[in-house]
Amino acid sequence: MNPEEFSNFMETMFIGAIKLMGAKEIAQQTVVSPLDKNVTMHTFLMPGTNKKPGKNSSMAFWDLDKYMHVIMTSDLDQNESARIIETLEMTP
């Protein structure tokens, strides 16, 4: 299986599930990974409840190599979430 196609499939599936839960996508940002690949970070406003307001959450999907894929969810702000994407790499 092509790793890029797998990541695209997972991204489509997860984002669809998040939207079905009532989340609204409020931003998309392109971030460059340490492997010089463009990674799209999606930021959602998650639904709140009567007792808790909604909050922002970011998601991104990318490949580290042929066999390792990252599915990141982050409740940090957009800058900190982007920094994770920019710096995350595997070392042997």
C-alpha positions in Angstrom: 0.0 0.0 0.0 1.2 3.5 -0.9 2.0 5.2 2.5 0.8 8.6 1.2 -2.5 7.1 0.1 -2.9 5.5 3.5 -2.3 8.8 5.3 -4.8 10.5 3.0 -7.4 7.7 3.7 -6.9 8.0 7.5 -7.1 11.8 7.4 -10.4 11.7 5.4 -11.8 9.1 7.8 -10.8 10.8 11.1 -11.9 14.3 9.9 -15.2 12.9 8.7 -15.8 11.3 12.2 -14.9 14.6 14.0 -17.3 16.5 11.8 -20.1 14.0 12.5 -19.6 14.7 16.2 -20.5 18.3 15.5 -17.0 19.9 15.3 -16.5 22.8 13.0 -13.3 23.2 11.0 -12.0 26.7 11.7 -8.5 26.7 10.2 -6.1 24.8 7.9 -2.4 25.5 8.0 0.4 23.9 6.0 3.4 23.0 8.1 6.7 21.5 6.8 7.9 18.3 8.5 11.6 17.5 9.1 11.4 15.3 5.9 10.5 18.5 3.9 6.9 17.3 3.3 3.9 19.6 3.5 1.6 18.5 6.3 -1.9 20.0 6.6 -2.9 20.8 10.2 -6.7 21.1 10.7 -8.0 23.0 13.6 -11.6 22.4 14.9 -13.9 24.0 17.3 -15.1 21.0 19.3 -18.7 21.1 20.6 -19.2 22.0 24.2 -21.8 20.9 26.7 -24.1 22.8 29.1 -21.3 22.6 31.7 -18.2 23.0 29.5 -17.6 25.4 26.6 -16.3 24.1 23.3 -12.5 24.1 22.8 -10.1 24.2 19.8 -8.3 21.0 18.9 -5.8 20.4 16.0 -5.3 17.3 14.0 -2.6 16.3 11.4 -1.6 13.1 9.5 1.7 12.4 7.9 4.2 9.6 7.1 7.6 9.2 8.9 8.6 6.4 6.5 7.0 3.6 4.6 5.7 1.8 7.7 5.3 4.6 10.3 2.4 7.1 10.2 1.6 9.9 12.6 -2.0 10.7 13.6 -1.6 13.7 15.9 -4.4 15.3 17.9 -3.4 18.3 20.0 -5.3 20.7 22.4 -2.2 23.0 22.5 -2.5 26.3 20.6 -1.8 26.3 16.8 1.8 27.5 17.1 2.7 24.7 19.6 0.9 22.1 17.5 2.7 23.3 14.4 6.1 23.1 16.2 5.4 19.4 17.0 5.0 18.7 13.2 8.1 20.7 12.4 10.3 18.8 14.8 9.0 15.3 15.2 11.3 12.7 13.7 12.4 9.2 14.6 16.0 8.3 15.4 17.4 4.8 15.2 
